Each structure stands twice: as structure tokens, then as C-alpha cells.
């Protein structure tokens, strides 16, 4: 995960409206949505396909999200539940 996370952070810095950060919490968030993402080569490209699909679904419902909005949502979804 670390290599993908670092590379995605650099891509986000270069194109902040088009790219998203990938990390383990985003991976967990995808899984919670029933979306699979294997560790096979090309993971970030496949991750961005999921991000774009989520963006398109939001747009159909009148919500215009950037790729960064999606990765933040996935990150938050994938966070461990806070203990009481």
C-alpha cells in the first residue's frame, strides 16, 4: 500500500482536481461499498476507475464531486469505528 499511497499523493499534487489519494482506508471504504481492488499491478489505475464511477453516480444525483472529494469520503468510510 505504501508505494501506491506515495505515488497517488504526488499525482494529486500535480493535478488536484482530477486525481485522488489511494491508501489503506480508501481500500477499506471501497470494500464497504462492495467494490473490489486487488493488489495486482495497475492498482492505482483501477482505483481511479472506481473513483470516476463514484463521481459519475454522484453527478447523476446532482452532486458534483472532485476525485479528491471521493477519496476523502472513502477514507472516512474506511476509518475504524471509534471506541466508546
C-alpha positions in Angstrom: 0.0 0.0 0.0 2.8 2.4 0.8 4.1 2.7 -2.7 0.6 3.4 -4.1 -0.1 5.9 -1.4 3.0 7.9 -2.0 2.6 7.9 -5.8 -1.0 8.9 -5.5 -0.1 11.8 -3.2 2.4 13.1 -5.8 -0.2 12.7 -8.6 -2.7 14.6 -6.5 -0.2 17.5 -6.0 0.2 17.7 -9.8 -3.5 17.5 -10.7 -5.6 18.2 -7.6 -9.0 18.3 -9.3 -8.5 15.1 -11.4 -6.6 12.8 -9.1 -7.2 11.1 -5.8 -5.1 9.7 -3.0 -5.1 5.9 -2.5 -4.4 4.5 0.9 -5.5 1.5 3.1 -8.5 3.4 4.5 -9.7 4.2 0.9 -9.3 0.5 0.1 -11.4 -0.4 3.1 -14.0 2.1 2.1 -14.2 0.6 -1.3 -14.7 -2.8 0.2 -17.5 -1.5 2.4 -19.2 -0.4 -0.8 -18.8 -3.8 -2.3 -16.1 -2.7 -4.8 -13.0 -4.9 -5.2 -9.5 -3.6 -5.8 -6.7 -6.2 -5.9 -3.1 -5.6 -5.3 -2.2 -6.7 -8.8 -0.1 -4.3 -10.9 -2.0 -1.2 -12.1 -3.9 -0.9 -8.8 -3.9 3.0 -8.8 -5.4 3.0 -12.4 -8.1 0.6 -11.3 -8.7 2.7 -8.1 -9.2 5.8 -10.3 -11.8 3.9 -12.4 -13.7 3.3 -9.2 -13.3 7.0 -8.2 -14.6 8.1 -11.5 -17.6 5.7 -11.3 -18.5 7.1 -7.9 -18.1 10.7 -9.2 -20.4 9.9 -12.1 -23.0 8.3 -9.8 -22.9 11.4 -7.6 -23.3 13.6 -10.7 -26.4 11.7 -11.8 -27.9 12.7 -8.4 -26.9 16.4 -8.8 -23.8 16.3 -6.7 -20.5 17.5 -8.4 -17.6 15.9 -6.6 -13.9 16.1 -7.4 -11.8 13.0 -7.3 -10.4 14.4 -4.1 -13.9 14.6 -2.6 -14.4 10.9 -3.4 -11.1 9.8 -1.8 -11.8 11.8 1.4 -15.2 10.1 1.5 -13.7 6.7 1.1 -11.0 7.5 3.7 -13.7 8.5 6.2 -15.8 5.5 5.4 -12.8 3.2 5.9 -11.7 4.6 9.2 -12.0 2.2 12.2 -15.0 2.9 14.4 -14.1 5.0 17.4 -14.3 3.1 20.6 -16.6 4.3 23.3 
